[in-house]
Amino acid sequence: MNGKKIQDLRTKKGMTLSELSKVSGVSKSYLSFIERGIQKNPSIDVIERLAAALEVQPHVIYSKITKPQLSLKELDQEVIELAIEMSKANINKEKLKQLIEILK
């Protein structure tokens, strides 16, 4: 369970712990434990209630990975140009991973 994910979803919706607690029916202290990583295995019922309150699917709550969502505008132009150059040279992700391993 990724408590940071719940905290991120909650803050993006502009909700406080108290508000999420009220809407979901999950106690504020329990929510705090989840967000701080003290409680790592809440029940399916709790996950479903939090998902409903945050208006997301339960699997989004349970996802262990929090990936930043970057737009193309936020990516460094050099990185974009390098990716285009690699594509033209038929260097796929697997080849790039192999190259990184060699360089390590």
C-alpha positions as CSV (number, residue, x, y, z in Angstrom):
1,M,0.0,0.0,0.0
2,N,1.3,3.4,-1.0
3,G,0.2,6.0,1.6
4,K,1.9,8.7,-0.4
5,K,-0.4,8.0,-3.3
6,I,-3.5,8.5,-1.1
7,Q,-2.0,11.7,0.3
8,D,-1.2,13.0,-3.2
9,L,-4.8,12.2,-4.5
10,R,-6.3,13.8,-1.4
11,T,-4.3,17.0,-1.7
12,K,-4.9,17.3,-5.4
13,K,-8.6,17.2,-4.7
14,G,-8.0,19.9,-2.1
15,M,-9.2,17.7,0.8
16,T,-8.0,17.7,4.3
17,L,-7.6,14.5,6.3
18,S,-10.7,15.5,8.2
19,E,-12.7,15.9,5.0
20,L,-11.5,12.6,3.6
21,S,-12.4,10.9,6.9
22,K,-15.9,12.3,6.9
23,V,-16.6,11.4,3.2
24,S,-15.0,7.9,3.4
25,G,-16.1,6.9,6.9
26,V,-12.4,6.0,7.7
27,S,-11.1,7.5,10.9
28,K,-8.8,10.5,10.7
29,S,-6.1,8.7,12.8
30,Y,-6.3,5.6,10.6
31,L,-5.9,7.7,7.5
32,S,-2.9,9.4,9.0
33,F,-1.4,6.0,9.7
34,I,-1.9,5.0,6.1
35,E,-0.5,8.1,4.6
36,R,2.6,8.0,6.9
37,G,3.2,4.3,6.0
38,I,2.5,3.0,9.5
39,Q,-0.5,1.1,8.3
40,K,0.5,-0.7,5.1
41,N,-2.3,-3.2,4.7
42,P,-5.8,-1.7,5.0
43,S,-8.7,-3.9,4.3
44,I,-10.3,-4.0,0.8
45,D,-13.3,-2.3,2.3
46,V,-11.2,0.7,3.4
47,I,-9.5,0.8,0.0
48,E,-12.9,0.8,-1.7
49,R,-14.2,3.6,0.6
50,L,-11.2,5.7,0.0
51,A,-11.3,5.2,-3.7
52,A,-15.0,6.2,-3.8
53,A,-14.3,9.3,-1.7
54,L,-11.4,10.3,-3.9
55,E,-13.4,9.4,-7.1
56,V,-10.8,6.9,-8.4
57,Q,-10.8,3.2,-9.1
58,P,-9.5,1.1,-6.2
59,H,-6.5,-0.2,-8.2
60,V,-5.3,3.5,-8.4
61,I,-5.2,3.6,-4.6
62,Y,-3.4,0.3,-4.3
63,S,-0.8,1.1,-7.0
64,K,2.7,1.0,-5.4
65,I,4.1,3.4,-7.9
66,T,3.7,7.1,-7.9
67,K,4.7,8.4,-11.2
68,P,5.0,12.1,-11.9
69,Q,2.9,13.1,-14.9
70,L,5.1,15.2,-17.1
71,S,4.0,17.1,-20.2
72,L,6.1,17.4,-23.2
73,K,6.7,21.0,-22.3
74,E,8.3,20.0,-19.1
75,L,10.7,17.6,-20.7
76,D,14.2,18.8,-21.5
77,Q,14.4,19.6,-25.2
78,E,17.8,17.7,-25.4
79,V,16.2,14.6,-24.0
80,I,13.5,14.8,-26.7
81,E,16.0,15.2,-29.4
82,L,18.1,12.3,-28.1
83,A,15.0,10.1,-28.1
84,I,14.3,11.0,-31.7
85,E,17.9,10.3,-32.7
86,M,17.8,6.9,-30.9
87,S,14.5,6.1,-32.7
88,K,16.0,6.9,-36.1
89,A,19.0,4.7,-35.3
90,N,16.7,1.8,-34.3
91,I,17.8,1.9,-30.7
92,N,14.9,0.6,-28.8
93,K,14.4,0.5,-25.0
94,E,15.9,-2.9,-24.6
95,K,19.1,-1.9,-26.4
96,L,19.3,1.2,-24.3
97,K,18.9,-0.8,-21.1
98,Q,21.7,-3.1,-22.3
99,L,23.9,-0.1,-23.1
100,I,23.3,1.3,-19.6
101,E,24.3,-2.0,-18.0
102,I,27.5,-2.1,-20.0
103,L,28.4,1.4,-19.0
104,K,27.9,0.6,-15.3
